Amino acid sequence: MNEFLIILDAILLAIIIAFVAVWAWNKIQAKSIGGELTNDEFKEGMRKAQIIDLREKEAFKRKHIDGARNLPYTMLKYQYGELRADLPVYLYSDSQTITMRAARILKKNGFTTIKWLKGGFERWDGRTKASKY
């Protein structure tokens, strides 16, 4: 029984170390790609940036940041060419993971200024709009 507990502790420790390593890797990657913006920082720079909503079309239609363009993450690999690489890109979605993946895709394809909304759309406190269609 004692050996079993030692093995179980070792497995749990390995899992915890793996989670911490993934978290640290994501933080390092985030710094190298761009960075998070608070609501106020996002609002301040959004007039000069391309605001991209990475959520699916139905969620975008229900409610989105005023001035945002819908480019679902599932289509980003095929449609990133519609964006201007010389302008800043501000991203948001409901998932930090999706937002980071999108930022990596854009960085890999020559975009230099990529930022994202801290906390995603759920934390947005600015103007929103619902689509009419």
C-alpha positions in Angstrom: 0.0 0.0 0.0 2.8 2.3 0.9 4.5 1.8 -2.5 1.2 2.6 -4.2 0.9 5.9 -2.5 4.5 6.9 -3.4 3.8 6.0 -7.1 0.5 8.0 -6.9 2.3 11.0 -5.4 4.9 10.9 -8.2 2.2 10.7 -10.9 0.4 13.7 -9.3 3.6 15.7 -9.0 4.4 15.0 -12.7 0.9 16.2 -13.7 1.3 19.4 -11.7 4.7 20.0 -13.2 3.3 19.5 -16.7 0.5 22.0 -16.1 2.9 24.6 -14.7 5.2 24.1 -17.7 2.4 24.5 -20.2 1.2 27.6 -18.4 4.7 29.1 -18.4 5.2 28.2 -22.1 1.9 30.0 -23.0 3.0 33.1 -21.0 6.4 33.2 -22.8 4.7 32.7 -26.2 2.2 35.4 -25.4 4.9 38.0 -24.7 6.7 37.1 -27.9 3.6 37.4 -30.1 2.0 40.5 -28.8 0.1 41.1 -25.6 -3.1 41.4 -23.6 -4.9 44.6 -23.5 -7.2 45.8 -20.7 -10.6 47.1 -21.7 -9.3 50.7 -21.5 -6.2 49.9 -23.6 -8.3 48.1 -26.2 -10.7 51.1 -26.4 -7.9 53.5 -26.7 -6.3 51.8 -29.7 -9.2 50.3 -31.5 -9.7 53.2 -33.9 -6.3 52.5 -35.5 -6.6 48.7 -35.5 -8.5 45.9 -37.2 -10.8 44.4 -34.6 -11.4 40.8 -35.2 -14.1 38.7 -33.5 -12.9 35.1 -33.6 -16.2 33.6 -32.5 -18.5 31.8 -34.8 -21.1 33.7 -36.9 -24.1 33.0 -34.6 -22.4 34.4 -31.5 -21.2 37.4 -33.5 -24.7 38.1 -34.7 -26.1 38.0 -31.2 -23.7 40.6 -29.9 -20.2 41.9 -30.7 -17.9 44.8 -30.1 -19.0 47.8 -32.1 -16.7 48.1 -35.2 -15.5 44.5 -35.0 -15.3 42.2 -38.0 -16.2 38.6 -37.8 -13.5 36.2 -38.9 -14.2 32.9 -37.1 -11.1 31.0 -35.9 -12.1 28.0 -38.0 -11.7 30.2 -41.1 -8.7 32.2 -40.1 -6.1 30.0 -41.9 -8.0 30.5 -45.1 -9.0 34.2 -44.8 -6.1 35.9 -42.9 -5.1 37.3 -46.3 -8.1 39.6 -46.1 -6.4 41.5 -43.3 -3.8 44.1 -43.6 -0.4 43.1 -42.1 0.7 46.7 -41.8 -2.1 47.6 -39.4 -2.4 46.4 -35.8 -4.8 43.5 -35.2 -6.9 43.4 -32.1 -8.4 39.9 -31.4 -11.1 38.7 -29.0 -13.2 35.6 -28.5 -14.7 33.6 -25.7 -11.6 31.4 -25.3 -8.0 32.5 -24.4 -6.8 29.3 -26.1 -8.5 30.2 -29.4 -7.3 33.7 -29.2 -3.7 32.6 -28.6 -3.8 30.1 -31.5 -5.2 32.8 -33.8 -2.4 35.2 -32.7 0.2 32.5 -33.5 -1.3 32.0 -37.0 -1.1 35.7 -37.7 2.4 36.1 -36.3 3.6 33.1 -38.5 2.1 34.8 -41.5 3.9 38.2 -41.2 1.6 40.2 -38.9 3.7 42.2 -36.4 1.3 44.0 -34.1 -1.1 41.6 -32.6 -3.0 42.3 -29.4 -5.9 40.6 -27.7 -8.6 41.6 -25.2 -7.8 40.4 -21.7 -10.6 38.1 -20.4 -12.2 38.0 -23.9 -15.6 39.2 -24.9 -17.2 38.2 -21.6 -15.2 40.9 -19.8 -15.8 43.7 -22.4 -17.5 46.7 -20.9 -17.5 49.0 -24.0 -20.0 49.5 -26.8 -21.6 46.5 -28.4 -23.8 45.9 -31.3 -26.2 43.2 -32.5 -26.3 42.3 -36.2 -29.6 42.9 -38.0 -29.4 39.8 -40.2 
